[in-house]
Amino acid sequence: MFVVTPLTQTTCYICRTTSRLTCLKCRPRPTRSRRKYTATTTGTRDRHAVSCCTVRNLGLGPGLRFHTTRMSSTGVPEYDVCIIGGGIVGLATAQELILRHPNLKFAVLEKENELALHQTGHNSGVIHAGIYYAPGSLKAKLCVEGLKLVYEYCDKHNINYERVGKLIVAVDKSEVPRLEELYQRGLVNNVEGLSLIGPDEIREREPYCKGIKALVSPNTGIVDYGEMARMFGKHFKTLGGEIHTEFDVNAFRQVNESESSTNKGLKCPILVEGKHGKTVRCRYVITCGGLFSDRLAQLSGCEPNPRIVPFRGDYLLLKPEKRHLVRGNIYPVPDPRFPFLGVHFTPRIDGSLWLGPNAVLAFKREGYRLTDFNISDTINALSYRGLRKLAYKHLIFGMKEMYRGFVKSAQVKQLQRYIPDLKPEDVTRGPSGVRAMALGPDGSLVDDFVFDMGSGDIGRRILHVRNAPSPAATSSLSIAKMVADKVQDSFSL
Ligand SMILES: Cc1cc2nc3c(=O)[nH]c(=O)nc-3n(C[C@H](O)[C@H](O)[C@H](O)COP(=O)(O)OP(=O)(O)OC[C@H]3O[C@@H](n4cnc5c(N)ncnc54)[C@H](O)[C@@H]3O)c2cc1C
């Protein structure tokens, strides 16, 4: 059953000339199938005419987009592919898929009432260059590609960004060999423009920074990933995709396909169920659930491991009158014994400067305050052998991080290694983010991006993005391309 939404406007949506539907120039033409389509954009709230002109104006490629809300005989909306998770990875994937398959029906299902509320809206906002990641890994490849795609996308769609550059600074001799290794790694990963500099040049670039050697990455930048993700969502909708917010997916079921004798031909065998009785049907599903990616994978019969363990990162804010202390990104040389990059100085696109984040176990998957607690998340994390092994291995580091989380001056002390003039009174407490860290049962953090498919009839139709940690925001557009390739290979779209 197709629901055709009548267009009531009396002016052309695109060029505003008076016309019954859209003006001749902008009017959509019927599709080859000659079904009676009405051109609308997505979403139940703002249906409006959309045409080839709009699509071209958005710079999203040629073509005409038609949209109808397709319903099953029981009144459940039907799609070819549902993407679960309205974070940057899910939205980039949705945008890529609809660009490649303009005649198919896509929907994004997001549990919150807004897009990009979790990791995408709570991060450092750094466009990483790809220096740190193991050569040959997906992270290395997709980050280097992703950075270019982010800059191209921002240029094309007027999203504010700045190529502020980054210094990775060695402050004592023991760090220099690791810094040089990092430089070599960056070269192998094809990171452009890297160079090593000494103390004088460090001072020239960052007058208040103390260091004996530094790696310069001129192409590292900053952007608001929340804004970028919302733009992906906007384009997806303009191209005919639908976004259902407040749709908290809690089950996948296989339902019988329509019999060919009924002539309905709605081959949507997956029923996606959400809380409060919400349902949609579709042929295929892609999950990009961030902090809930393991639970979504389990819903389709995948292995529970790697398990997601949430690690909160608290930022400090530099007071505006001290903003002159830092110009660009200043990062420490990462210690390979620990799974995090270490606290850093990050300018924000709004002109402020964030310091941090630290890394402490969070007692709630989406708990941004120190006091946030969820009993099932806590039991789930603490009862996991992998976490206990990790905690045992990094007990001292973990305790120090917790202490620094409570005591501001202790965190500032760490930062003073790079900017000695920084004082505890120069900073205030800032926002927090929660990282979805995928942890194996042996206590090892899964470093690379992980994609997974279940088994059985339903599992074969669901692709899970199980691990998309930093730099997944930088890599979102290249991850999206990879997922779209996988979809083409694995699903018969
Ligand atoms: C503190 C911090 C700093 C970071 N800094 C950087 C950085 O500087 N540069 C960089 O590139 N990356 C950085 N990252 C990493 C980056 O933010 C993430 O890798 C990226 O945002 C992941 O995007 P996502 O879409 O997978 O996850 P998310 O943004 O978390 O989105 C997942 C979405 O799925 C939804 N969802 C979950 N379960 C369900 C369900 N059952 N039904 C419906 N919807 C559901 C959630 O509500 C959420 O909106 C940082 C991360 C953190 C936490």
The ligand as an SDF file (V2000), in Angstrom:
LIG
                    3D

 53 58  0  0  0  0  0  0  0  0999 V2000
   35.2020   12.1910   24.8340 C   0  0  0  0  0  0  0  0  0  0  0  0
   35.3140   11.8230   23.3830 C   0  0  0  0  0  0  0  0  0  0  0  0
   36.1950   12.5010   22.5350 C   0  0  0  0  0  0  0  0  0  0  0  0
   36.2900   12.1570   21.1950 C   0  0  0  0  0  0  0  0  0  0  0  0
   37.0570   12.9090   20.3590 N   0  0  0  0  0  0  0  0  0  0  0  0
   37.0490   12.6470   19.0270 C   0  0  0  0  0  0  0  0  0  0  0  0
   37.7400   13.4870   18.1230 C   0  0  0  0  0  0  0  0  0  0  0  0
   38.3030   14.5060   18.5080 O   0  0  0  0  0  0  0  0  0  0  0  0
   37.7510   13.1580   16.8040 N   0  0  0  0  0  0  0  0  0  0  0  0
   37.1220   12.0410   16.3340 C   0  0  0  0  0  0  0  0  0  0  0  0
   37.1860   11.7780   15.1420 O   0  0  0  0  0  0  0  0  0  0  0  0
   36.4210   11.2390   17.1760 N   0  0  0  0  0  0  0  0  0  0  0  0
   36.3560   11.5280   18.4880 C   0  0  0  0  0  0  0  0  0  0  0  0
   35.6270   10.7520   19.3410 N   0  0  0  0  0  0  0  0  0  0  0  0
   34.9610    9.5770   18.8160 C   0  0  0  0  0  0  0  0  0  0  0  0
   33.6740    9.9320   18.0950 C   0  0  0  0  0  0  0  0  0  0  0  0
   32.9320   10.8940   18.7850 O   0  0  0  0  0  0  0  0  0  0  0  0
   32.8620    8.6480   17.9420 C   0  0  0  0  0  0  0  0  0  0  0  0
   33.7030    7.6490   17.4220 O   0  0  0  0  0  0  0  0  0  0  0  0
   31.6820    8.8470   16.9930 C   0  0  0  0  0  0  0  0  0  0  0  0
   30.9110    9.9410   17.4070 O   0  0  0  0  0  0  0  0  0  0  0  0
   30.8490    7.5830   16.9660 C   0  0  0  0  0  0  0  0  0  0  0  0
   29.6680    7.8710   16.2740 O   0  0  0  0  0  0  0  0  0  0  0  0
   28.4590    6.8560   16.3180 P   0  0  0  0  0  0  0  0  0  0  0  0
   27.4460    7.3560   15.3880 O   0  0  0  0  0  0  0  0  0  0  0  0
   29.0010    5.4770   16.1250 O   0  0  0  0  0  0  0  0  0  0  0  0
   27.9720    6.8730   17.8410 O   0  0  0  0  0  0  0  0  0  0  0  0
   26.9950    7.8760   18.6000 P   0  0  0  0  0  0  0  0  0  0  0  0
   27.2840    9.2710   18.2740 O   0  0  0  0  0  0  0  0  0  0  0  0
   27.0660    7.4950   20.0410 O   0  0  0  0  0  0  0  0  0  0  0  0
   25.5800    7.5360   18.0130 O   0  0  0  0  0  0  0  0  0  0  0  0
   24.9120    6.3300   18.2750 C   0  0  0  0  0  0  0  0  0  0  0  0
   23.4380    6.6290   18.2260 C   0  0  0  0  0  0  0  0  0  0  0  0
   22.7150    5.4040   18.3190 O   0  0  0  0  0  0  0  0  0  0  0  0
   21.5580    5.6620   19.0850 C   0  0  0  0  0  0  0  0  0  0  0  0
   21.0800    4.3900   19.6080 N   0  0  0  0  0  0  0  0  0  0  0  0
   21.7350    3.5530   20.4430 C   0  0  0  0  0  0  0  0  0  0  0  0
   20.9550    2.4920   20.7100 N   0  0  0  0  0  0  0  0  0  0  0  0
   19.8010    2.6580   20.0340 C   0  0  0  0  0  0  0  0  0  0  0  0
   18.6000    1.8970   19.9400 C   0  0  0  0  0  0  0  0  0  0  0  0
   18.4330    0.7530   20.5910 N   0  0  0  0  0  0  0  0  0  0  0  0
   17.6010    2.3610   19.1440 N   0  0  0  0  0  0  0  0  0  0  0  0
   17.7440    3.5300   18.4660 C   0  0  0  0  0  0  0  0  0  0  0  0
   18.8520    4.3000   18.5400 N   0  0  0  0  0  0  0  0  0  0  0  0
   19.8640    3.8650   19.3180 C   0  0  0  0  0  0  0  0  0  0  0  0
   22.0470    6.6090   20.1710 C   0  0  0  0  0  0  0  0  0  0  0  0
   21.0030    7.3130   20.7940 O   0  0  0  0  0  0  0  0  0  0  0  0
   22.9840    7.4960   19.3880 C   0  0  0  0  0  0  0  0  0  0  0  0
   22.3550    8.6430   18.8910 O   0  0  0  0  0  0  0  0  0  0  0  0
   35.5080   11.0820   20.6910 C   0  0  0  0  0  0  0  0  0  0  0  0
   34.6140   10.4170   21.5240 C   0  0  0  0  0  0  0  0  0  0  0  0
   34.4880   10.7970   22.8480 C   0  0  0  0  0  0  0  0  0  0  0  0
   33.4580   10.1140   23.6980 C   0  0  0  0  0  0  0  0  0  0  0  0
  1  2  1  0
  2  3  1  0
  2 52  2  0
  3  4  2  0
  4  5  1  0
  4 50  1  0
  5  6  2  0
  6  7  1  0
  6 13  1  0
  7  8  2  0
  7  9  1  0
  9 10  1  0
 10 11  2  0
 10 12  1  0
 12 13  2  0
 13 14  1  0
 14 15  1  0
 14 50  1  0
 15 16  1  0
 16 17  1  0
 16 18  1  0
 18 19  1  0
 18 20  1  0
 20 21  1  0
 20 22  1  0
 22 23  1  0
 23 24  1  0
 24 25  2  0
 24 26  1  0
 24 27  1  0
 27 28  1  0
 28 29  2  0
 28 30  1  0
 28 31  1  0
 31 32  1  0
 32 33  1  0
 33 34  1  0
 33 48  1  0
 34 35  1  0
 35 36  1  0
 35 46  1  0
 36 37  1  0
 36 45  1  0
 37 38  2  0
 38 39  1  0
 39 40  1  0
 39 45  2  0
 40 41  1  0
 40 42  2  0
 42 43  1  0
 43 44  2  0
 44 45  1  0
 46 47  1  0
 46 48  1  0
 48 49  1  0
 50 51  2  0
 51 52  1  0
 52 53  1  0
M  END
$$$$
